[in-house]
Amino acid sequence: MQIGDLLRERTDTIVERWAREVLSSYPSDAAVFFHKQQDPFSNPIGHSVREGTRGAFQAIMDGMDPEALRSHLDRIVRVRAVQDLSPSQALSFVFSLRSIIREVIPELDTDPRNRREVAELDDMIDRVALMAFDVYAESREEVSRLRVNEVKRQVAWVFEKMNQRDAAASGSEGVADPTASVFDNVQREDLR
């Protein structure tokens, strides 16, 4: 039997164990909840992990369509990118797929005829990890951009309030504030 056939035959077991591995990286109480609660509205993280791992594994089996794979990885990685995890902690779940497959299909390593296909499978998992890293980096950049924009908005708001207070105190609302134009430009750039 070929490796592809073995993987398809045992997909449910592999995906379930992979999702459990991802969810086990969360604190114990949360991990239990994420694993047991099946309702996607009560448990969006658990649902995203289950759907993402199933979809990513299916994309691997279907020949690594980059768009499909990226979409499924995004479901898992985007949540992990905003949490207090190092990049290695956030993305180690990809590499755990290799050991899960070998545990579920032990004959992969015992039959020397499988070496080439096992090497190809390992290469695919490495490419999945690289794509997951790209998704993680993009998500972190987006979070940073949102934080910077929020700080800019807060600073602009403070200067606006200071300008209003100064104008009210001096009784002349027509006085131009040189800092106001700088922050108006910053806000206009954010809207682009």
DOMI-307632 format. One record per residue (C-alpha): x, y, z; residue in three letters. Coordinates in steps of 0.1 Angstrom, whole numbers, padded with zeros to 4 digits, always signed. Each point is the difference from the previous one (the first is absolute). Layout:
! DOMI-307632
XYZALA/...
//
This chain:
! DOMI-307632
+0000+0000+0000MET/+0013+0035-0009GLN/+0006+0027+0026ILE/-0028+0022-0015GLY/-0025-0029+0004ASP/+0011-0005+0036LEU/-0003+0037+0008LEU/-0035+0002-0016ARG/-0011-0031+0019GLU/+0011+0015+0034ARG/-0007+0036-0007THR/-0026+0004+0029ASP/+0024-0014+0026THR/+0029+0021-0013ILE/-0020+0032-0001VAL/-0016-0006+0034GLU/+0034-0005+0016ARG/+0015+0030-0018TRP/-0029+0022+0013ALA/+0004-0014+0035ARG/+0038+0008-0002GLU/-0007+0036-0010VAL/-0026+0005+0027LEU/+0022-0016+0027SER/+0025+0029-0004SER/-0026+0022+0018TYR/-0003+0001+0038PRO/-0016-0032+0013SER/-0034+0014+0009ASP/-0003+0017-0034ALA/+0013-0031-0018ALA/-0026-0022+0016VAL/-0028+0025-0010PHE/+0014+0005-0035PHE/+0001-0038-0005HIS/-0034-0009+0015LYS/-0022+0029-0011GLN/-0010-0007-0036GLN/-0023+0030-0005ASP/+0017+0025-0023PRO/-0017+0030+0016PHE/+0009-0010+0036SER/+0035-0011-0010ASN/+0013+0019-0031PRO/+0036-0008+0007ILE/-0006-0038+0003GLY/-0021+0002-0031HIS/+0026+0019-0020SER/+0027-0025+0011VAL/-0021-0030-0009ARG/-0011+0014-0034GLU/+0035+0014-0007GLY/+0018-0033+0007THR/-0025-0020-0020ARG/+0002+0024-0029GLY/+0038+0003+0000ALA/+0004-0038+0001PHE/-0024-0003-0029GLN/+0019+0027-0019ALA/+0032-0020+0005ILE/-0017-0032-0012MET/-0014+0019-0030ASP/+0034+0011-0012GLY/+0007+0032+0020MET/-0021+0026-0017ASP/+0016+0031+0015PRO/-0032+0021+0003GLU/-0020-0028+0016ALA/+0029-0008+0024LEU/+0005+0036+0009ARG/-0036+0005+0007SER/-0001-0030+0024HIS/+0032+0009+0017LEU/-0013+0035+0005ASP/-0028-0013+0021ARG/+0025-0014+0025ILE/+0029+0023-0002VAL/-0018+0034+0001ARG/-0013-0008+0035VAL/+0034-0012+0012ARG/+0017+0031-0014ALA/-0019+0023+0024VAL/+0006-0022+0030GLN/+0030+0002+0024ASP/+0019-0028-0019LEU/+0035+0000-0015SER/+0001-0007-0037PRO/+0013-0035+0007SER/-0028-0007+0024GLN/-0026+0014-0023ALA/+0012-0021-0030LEU/+0013-0032+0016SER/-0034-0016-0008PHE/+0010-0004-0036VAL/+0030-0021+0008PHE/-0020-0022+0024SER/-0019-0012-0031LEU/+0031-0020-0010ARG/+0001-0020+0033SER/-0038-0004+0001ILE/+0000-0016-0035ILE/+0028-0023+0010ARG/-0019-0011+0032GLU/-0032-0006-0019VAL/+0018-0017-0029ILE/+0030-0018+0015PRO/+0006-0020-0032GLU/+0013+0032-0017LEU/+0034-0004+0017ASP/+0001-0038+0000THR/-0003-0006-0037ASP/+0031+0011-0019PRO/-0020+0003-0032ARG/-0018+0030+0015ASN/+0032+0021+0004ARG/-0005+0022-0030ARG/-0037+0007+0008GLU/+0007+0007+0036VAL/+0027+0024-0010ALA/-0025+0018-0023GLU/-0025+0001+0028LEU/+0026+0015+0024ASP/+0008+0026-0027ASP/-0037+0009-0003MET/-0002+0005+0038ILE/+0031+0022-0002ASP/-0017+0021-0027ARG/-0031+0002+0021VAL/+0021+0013+0029ALA/+0015+0027-0022LEU/-0034+0011-0012MET/-0012+0001+0036ALA/+0029+0022+0009PHE/-0010+0024-0028ASP/-0035+0001+0013VAL/+0013+0006+0035TYR/+0023+0028-0010ALA/-0028+0017-0020GLU/-0024-0003+0029SER/+0026+0015+0025ARG/+0006+0029-0025GLU/-0037+0006-0001GLU/-0003+0000+0038VAL/+0030+0025+0002SER/-0016+0022-0027ARG/-0033+0001+0019LEU/+0018+0009+0033ARG/+0019+0028-0017VAL/-0031+0014-0016ASN/-0018-0001+0033GLU/+0028+0019+0017VAL/-0001+0026-0028LYS/-0038+0004+0004ARG/+0004+0004+0038GLN/+0027+0026-0004VAL/-0020+0019-0026ALA/-0030+0000+0022TRP/+0020+0013+0029VAL/+0014+0028-0021PHE/-0034+0008-0013GLU/-0014+0003+0035LYS/+0030+0022+0011MET/-0006+0023-0030ASN/-0037+0003+0009GLN/+0009+0008+0036ARG/+0026+0026-0011ASP/-0024+0015-0025ALA/-0027+0003+0027ALA/+0024+0014+0025ALA/+0013+0027-0024SER/-0035+0007-0014GLY/+0012-0001-0036SER/-0008-0031-0019GLU/+0016+0013-0032GLY/+0036-0004+0013VAL/+0019-0026-0019ALA/+0020-0026+0019ASP/+0031-0012-0019PRO/-0002-0035+0015THR/-0036-0005-0011ALA/+0010-0002-0037SER/+0026-0026+0007VAL/-0025-0022+0018PHE/-0026+0006-0027ASP/+0024-0013-0025ASN/+0007-0031+0021VAL/-0037-0007+0002GLN/-0004+0005-0037ARG/+0028-0025-0007GLU/-0017-0026+0023ASP/-0032+0003-0020LEU/+0017-0010-0033ARG/
//
